[in-house]
Amino acid sequence: MADYSIRDIARMAGVSVGTVSRILNNAENVDEGIRRRTMEVIRQVNYRSGRRGRRAEQRGTAPSVPERTRSIALISPGMGSAWKSNELWASYMAGIETACQERRSRLTMYMADSKQEDIVREIVRNADGILVKMEDTLPDYVKELITLLPAVGFGAAHNFDPLPQVIVDNNAGGVIAAEELLKRGHRRIAFVNHEACNEIFIARSNGYLEVMKSEGSFRPEYLIEFSARAKTKLAVEPEQTPPDMTGVLDRLLVLPERPTAVILANDWAAFGFLQACAIRGVRIPDEFSIIGMDDSGNLCTLLKPTLSSVAMPFNRVSHFAACTLCDLIDGVGVHQRNTSSVVRIPGSLKQRDSIRTI
């Protein structure tokens, strides 16, 4: 009996390991000639799928490549069940569910308000791998689980726990917003971070700073940062009202040279800024062009004027993470297990009525 790994199949077929994995999972984005050549190698060596990786066995019967359904546990230690109806979480779930359909996987979700002892027991008994919604600090029970099973993290920020992670590129968000406004003739551009200690918003402001400093257009008075109310680490619920931005607006209005454009750290803050402008009678985009960030759900299109925003690829991030986890479960890319690494995926600008060219 001769054993062959998925790498052996890739080498004999002259393709990558990832291509073999896609063919075994009936992915559509594979050239038909490559698919036929690879399947011929699989038939010749009588390759069969195993639970933890793949190997081939020489048998006297006709070969086949059986398919199985993976069992994936989704852990969200920083979000309670109230998040299930939130549009941001829905974007993440859309990407995960698409990946599960493509890769024949079954998903079980555990939110922050689940009992930890039940989570650990059920996951160890039933799951093939774990998707983790990343938080600043993962609870001890999650840290234990990622040592026991293949695990991949996803979200808007990363940490240094030992697992591969896929996140939105927040730094690029600030770059995209600032470059768009510069292209439209703006030189006096402000950035407002309403949570000065928020890692996500810091990265977005850093992208803004990189562009403005490289253009020689940065002014310290145009970077406004202030702390919001303290956030709880676990069982966080979505905010129901946007932050009060009247103080920020008043601060901008009294500057000797007002900015002509304002970038806000997220759409929720931009919503609050638009409300403040409406109260003060400030016209948008005539007096300020405004760009937010995230573009999840329908908020930006419901505001008046409609809000331009850097659309963060939440569904692409979670889809990429789920596909990476399926590969790890299949024994592909096992060098990534228990290793801290980060893949960042940038977003793109959605232009609407809140910005103008000057």
N, C-alpha and C positions, 0 to 999 in steps of 0.2 A: 504494500500500500504506500503510495507516494503522496505527501502533503504539499499543497501549494498555497501560498498566501496571496492576498489581494495585490501585493506588490509584484509577485511573480507573474500574475495574470497581466498586469500593466506592462511589465517588461517584455513579455512574450508578444503582446499585441502592439507594442510600440506606442502606448498612450500613457497618460498620467493616471495616478491612483484615483484622483477625483473623477476622471472620466469613467473608469471602471465602476466606481460607486454609483454614478448617475445612471449608467446602463443597467446595473443590477436593480436599481430602484425605479426603472421604467421612466426616467426623466425624458422630456420631449426635446430638450435643447442639445441633442447629440447628432452629429452628422451620420446619415444612414450607412455610409460606407464604413465608417469607424465602428458603428454599432455591429454591423455584420461581421467584421474582422474580429472584434473582441468576443462576440458570442461564439464564433468558431473555435477560438482558443478555449473558452469556457467548456464547450462541448468535448473538445479533444482530451482535456485533462479531467473531465468529469467533476468540475468544480461545484461545491455545494456550500450553502450558507450556514454558518454557525452562529451561536448566540453572542459570543464576544469576539467579533472578527470573522474572518472567512477562511475556509480552507477547502481543498479539493480532495476527493477520495476516489481511487480507482475501483470501479465496480463493473460488473458484467452487464448491468441493465442500462437502458437508455438514460442519458444524463438529464437533469432538470435543475433549475435554480429556484428553490422554493422561496416564497416571500412570507414575511412575518410582520406582525404589527408591533412596533416598539411602544413601550410604555414610558411616557415622559411626565415628570412631576414639575409643575410650575410653582415656585415659592416666591411670595411677595412679602418679605418681612417688614417693609415700611409702609404698607398700604392695607387699610382695613376693607371690609366688604362694601363700604359705601363707595369705594372707587370703581366698583364693577359697572356702574352706570355713567362714569365719567368719560368724556370724549377722548381724552389723552390715553386712558387705559384701553379704550376701544381700539385706538390706532395700533397699540402694541399687540392686542389680541388678534387683530386682523392679520398681521404678519405671521404670528405664531400658528394660527389656524390654517393659513394657506400652506405653510411649511409642513404641518402635520398631514394635510391632505396629499401633498406631493410625495411625502416620504413615508406614507403608511404608518402613522404614529397616533397613539391615543394619549390625550392630555388630561391630567388631573390637576386642579388648581388649589393652592393653599394660601389664604390671605393672612394678614398679620393677626387677625383675631381668632385664628384656628388654634387649637390646643397643641403646644409644641410636642408634648410626649406622643400625641396621636400622629402628628406629622412624621416624626422620626420613625416610628414603628411601621406605619403604612408605606412610607417611601422605601425603606430598606427591604421590606417584604415584596413590594410590587413593582417598583420603578426600575427601568434600565438606565435612566439618566435624569439630570436635574437642570432646569432652567431657573436662574436666579435673577429677580429684579434687583439691581444693585442699589445699595444704600451706602452712606458714608462709612458705617461700621456694621458688619454683618453679625447677627446674634451667634452665640456659641453653638447652638444646635445646627445652624446652617454651615458653620465652619467645619463641624464634625462630618456632616453629610457629604460635603464636597471632597472629603478625603476617601469616602467609601465608594462613590459612584462617579461616572463621567459627569462633569458639570460645566456649564457655560453661563456667564452673566450677560445682562443687557440693560440698557437704560440710557439716561441722559448724563450720567457721571460714572466714573470708575473709582476703585480703590486698589489697594495692593494685596488683596487676598489672592491665594494661589489658584487662580482659574482663568482661562481665557475669557475676555470680555469684549462685547461689541457695543459701542456707544455712538450717540450723535456727536458730530464735530462742532462743539460749541464755539471754539475759537474761530472756526471758519464762518460761523454765523455773524459774528461781529465784523469780520472782514468783508463779507458779502454786502451787509447793510451799508457800511461806510463807503465802500467803493461805488455802490449804486448812487448814493447821494453826491459824491464827488463828480461822478460822470454827468450828473444833472446840473452841475454848476454850483453846488453848495460848497462853501469853504468853512463856514461857521456851523459846526455840527456838534451837538451835545449828546452825551450818553448818560442815561439814568439807570442806576442799579439800586433798587429799593430794598435789597437784602445784601448788605456789604460782605457778609460772611458766607454767602451761598457759592459753592464751588462752580456750579453751572454758570451763574451770572458773572462770576469773576472771569471765567474763560471767555465769555462773550465780550466783556469789556476789554479784555486783553487783545482780542482781535481788532476791535475798534482802535485801541491805542496804537497797535502796530501800523495800521494804515495811516492814521492821522499824523503820527510822528514821522513816518517815512515821507509823507507829503509836505512836511513842515507846517502843518495846519493845526497841530494840537495846542489847545489852551487849557490850562489846569482848571479854570473856572467852569469849563464846559463838561467836566466829569463830575457828576453828582452821585454820591453814594451815601446811603443811610441804612441803619438797621431797622428791620421790621420786628414784629412781635416774635418771641421765641417759638420755635417749631418743635413739636414732639417728635421723637425718633421712631416710635412704633405706633401702629394703628392710626396713622395720619388720615384725616378726612379732607376732601377737597374744600377749598375756601368757597364761601357762598357770596362774598362781596369783594369787589376789587379794592386795592389799596387806595387810600386818600392821597391824591397827588396835588392837591391845591397848594401846599407849601412849596413843592418843587416848581410848579408853574410860577408862583409869585417870585421865587428866587431867580428864575430865568428872565422874568419880565423887567426886573430892576437892574439887570446888567447893563453897563454902558453900551456894549454892542451885543444885542440879543443874537442868539443862534438862529439860523434860518431853518434848521432841521433838528429833530430830536429822535434818537434811537433809544428804545426802552428795552429792558432786559427780558421781558416776555410780553405776550399779548394782554395778559391780565393787568399788568401795570399800564400798558398803553390804553386799555379800556378806562382805567382810573384817570389817566391823563386827559383823555378825550372828555370825560365827564367834567373835570376841572376846567377845561377850556370852554365848555358849554356854559358853566356857571359864570365865568369871567367875561364871556362874550368874545373870546379869542377864536378867530376863524381859521379852520383847517381845510386845505393846506396853504391858504393865503399868507398867514402869519408864521406858521410852523408846518413843515413837512414832517410826518411821523411814520416811523417804521417800528413794528413790534417783532417778536420772535416766537415761533412754535407753529402757528397756523394749524392747530388741531381743532377738529370739529367745525362748527359754523359761526363761531363768535365773530371772526374778522369780517364776514360778509353781512352780518346783522347790524354792525355798528354804523353810525352816520357821522362822517363819511366812512365808507368801507375802508378797512385797515390794511395797508400794505404790510407784509410780514415775511420774514425768512422762514419758509416752511421746513421744519425739521423732519427728517425721514424716520419717524418712530416705527412705522410698520416695516420699513426695509431693515432697520436695525434688529428688530425682534425676529424677522424672517431669517436674516443672516445667522443670528445666534442659534435659532432652532435647527437650521440646516447643519451648522457646525456641530451641534450636539449629536444629531443623527449620525454624522460621520464618525465622531468619537465612539459612539455606541457600536458602530460597525467595525471599529478597529482602524479607522483612517485618521491620520494625524494624531496618533496617541502621544507623540512628543509634547503636545500642548497640555496634556492632563497635569493638574497640580502645578501649573506654571502661570504666573501673572503675566498676561500680555493683553494688548488693547488694539482693536481695530476701530478706527473712527470713520464715520460716513457723513459727508457734508450734506447740507440742505440746499435750497434754491429760493430765490426771491419770488414772491407772489405779488405782483404789482396791482394796486387798487387805487382808490380815490384820495388817499391821505398823503400822497407825495406829488410834487410838481417840479418841473424844470425851471430854473431861474437863469 
